[in-house]
């Protein structure tokens, strides 16, 4: 029996690498796409994927190359993770975020529409599309919740969500959207607070004298496991109901709690003074 062919864009990122590892182990023929200039292969190396999957040079804003890739391979499944993923950076470089995320998705959808309309597509979206006006201890958001982003990153995904809906209805493409809340793993970049804390605690345990600099300890997020999210993504693509799906735990965890757990696991007994930003 022929293996199903899979394309994962942004394969060198946390989600792309974890999903590539899972699909390879489940007998898929995996193609990983990333920028030619990307040297960020540490996840691929740690997961021992370097010689197990096929690599393609991929620029989310280069529609001609995307057309060629889709036309040449006619993938059974396409998982789209490529794009700008840093909320803070989007405030400083809004045009880059909007162009990369929106145009990159449109170019992929257009290529599929023209050359491989039978392909099943998964598009990664973000909880940043939702309104942040309501602050609650437990997040109660679903696919129907108000979408009102407060940064360019969220705006880019709001536009992508709307565009995907158009391609579903107008061109009958098989597209699923996963609206991801925060999800973490050992393959998360060090610029994210979970890894900043866990890595920093490990370095302190090893003798580092510099403190970890953090913001408001009372800030909370819905944090989940990236491996569980990617397993869920793989299950969705076996369905014939192409829609939007929220990926979340439904639980809110504070930075203080994260720091406490990390410190305790490392053998420390953390103490806190003051409250809030003080």
N, C-alpha and C positions, 0 to 999 in steps of 0.2 A: 504494500500500500504506500502511495506517495505521501511524503510528509507535507503538512500544511506549511505554506510560506508566510512568514511574519516579518513585517517591517516595524522597527522601533526607532522613532526619531528622538534625538536627545539621549542616546543610549549610554553616554558617559556620566549622566546624572544619577542621583540616588534611585529614582523610580525606574528609569530606563534600564539601569544595570541589574537591579533586583528582578525586574520582570524578565529580562533576557536570560538570567540564570534559571529562573523557574521554568520558562518555556523550553529552553534547551534541554533541561532535565526531563521534560515531558514530551520529548521527541518531535519538537517543531524545528523546522529549518529557519533559523533566526538571522535576519539581516539588521545590523545596527548602523544607524545613520548619525553622523556628527560632523561638525565643522572641520574642514581640512586643517585649520590652524589649532584645533583643540589638542592640547597635550595632557589633558586632565584624565589620565587613564588609570589612576590608582584604584578606583572601584573595579574596573575591568580586570586589573591584575590581581587584586585580592580575591575576587570571585573565580579566578583562573579561567576567564572567558576569552583570553586573547586569541587562542587558536581554535576556538570552538564555534564562533559565530562569524558571519560574513560582514565586512565593513564597507560602508559607502560614504563618500564625501557628500555632505549635505549642508546647504545654506538655506535657511528658512525663507530668505527674501529672494532667492534665485529661482524663479518660476520655470525657466527653461530646463535647468538640471532636474528639478522635481518632476516635470513632465517626462523627461527621459527615464528616470528611475521607475516611475509608476508604469509607463508604457512597456518597459523592458521586462519587468518582473511579474506584473499582475498578481499582487499579493492577495492571499486569502484574508489576512487580518493586518490592520495598520493601527499602531498605537502612537499617538502624537504627543510627545512630551517636550519637543524642542521649543525654545523661546526664552524670554527674559523672565526670571522667577523671583527677583528681589524687590519687595515692596518699597523699601527705603530708596533704592536706586531709581525707582520710577519717578520719585519726586524730584530728583536731581536731573534725570535724563528722560523726561516724559516722551519725547518724540521717538527715541530709540525703542522704548517699551511698546508704544502703540504700533509702530511700523513692524517690528519683529513679530509680535504676537498676533496682530490682526492679519497683516499681509501674508505671514507665514502660513496661517491656517487657510486663508482663501486660496493661496497657491496650491496647497495640498488637496483641498476639496475640488478645485477646478481640474487638477490632474486626474483625480479619481473619476470625476464626472465624464471626462473625455475618453479615458483609456481603460478604466477598470471599475465600472459602476457596480459590479457585483461584490466588490470588496467590503468587508465590515470594518468600520473605523471607530476608534475610541479617541476622544479629545479630552485632555486633562484641563479642567477649569479650576477655579479657586473660590473659597469662601469669602474672599475679598469683594465679591460681587454683591454681597448682602449689606443691608443697612446696619450701621454700628450705633445707631441712636439709642437703641435699647440695651442697657448694660444689665445683665442678669448673672447670677451665680452659676446657673446651668443654662447652656445654650439650647434653645428650642426652635431651631430653624429647620425647614424642609424645602423641598423643591418649589413650593408655592410661596415661600416667604418673600417679603419686599426686597427688591434688588436696587440698592442705592449706594454704589461704591464711593469711597472717600479718597481714593488715590488713583493715579494713572494706571497702575497695575490692575486694579479692580475694574477700571473702565475698559481696559483692553479685553479682559475676559468677558465682561458684559456684552461687548460688541461681538466677540467670538460666539458666545451663546446664541445671540440673535441671528448671526450669519448661519450657524449650523441649523437652526430651526428652518431657515429659508431653504437650505439645500435639502433638508428632509422633505419638506412639503412640495417644493417646486421641482426638484430633480429626483425625488424618491431615493436619495442615498441612504445607506444603512449606517447612520452615525449615532453614536452614544456619547453623552457628555458625563464625566465624573467631576462633581463639584467637591474638591478636596478641602477638608479642614487640615490643620497641621498634622503631619505624620513624620515620625522620626525613626532612625535606625543608626547603626554604627557607620553607615555610609552617608550620613548627613554631613554637609559641609560645616567647617568650623565657624563660619560666620553666623550660623543659626544658634539661638540662645541655648538650646538643649545640649548641643555639642560643645559650645563655649563653656558651659558649666561642667559637663562630664569630663572633658579634656583638661580643663583648668584644675579640677579637683584631683585628677590623676597626676598632673604635674606637681601640684603641691605635695601630694603623698610621696612623690619621688624626690622632693627636696627643693622645689621651686620656691623662691621667696616673694616673688611679685604677686600681688592680690589679683583676683578676678574682678573686673569692673563691670557692674551690672546697673540697670536702671531701677524702676519701681518693682520691689519684691512682691507687691500685691497684684501686679498685672497678671491676668489669667488668660488662658487659651484652652481650646479643645485639642489635646494632643493624643494621637493614636500611633499605631505601629505601621510603618511603611510596608513591611512584609505582608501584613494582613490586607492592606489596601490593594496591593498588587495581585494577591490571590483573588480578591473580590473583582478586580478588573478583568482577570482572565475568565472568571465565571460569567460575567456580563456578556462577553463576546460570544458565548454559546447560546444566547437567547435571541429571539427574533423580534423582541419588543425594544425598539430603538428610541430612547428617551433620555431625560436628565435624571441623574441619581446623585444624592448627597452621600458623601463618605465621611463619617464622623463617629465619635464615641458617645456624644451626648453628655459628656462630663467636662466640667471646667476645672482646670488645675492651675494653681498659681506658681509663679517663679519661685516663691519661697518654698513651696512644697517640693518642687524639682530639686532645688538646692539642698533641702533637708535630706531627701532620699539619697541623692548622690553622695553627700558628705557622710551620711550614716553607713552606706555600703563600703565607703573607703576607710571606715573605722574612726571617723571623727564624731564629735558630739556638738553639733552646731548650736549657737546661741544668737538671738537677735535682740537688738536694741532699737527703740523708737518704733515708728509706724509710718506707713505710706512711703512717700519720697524721703522722709526723714528717718 
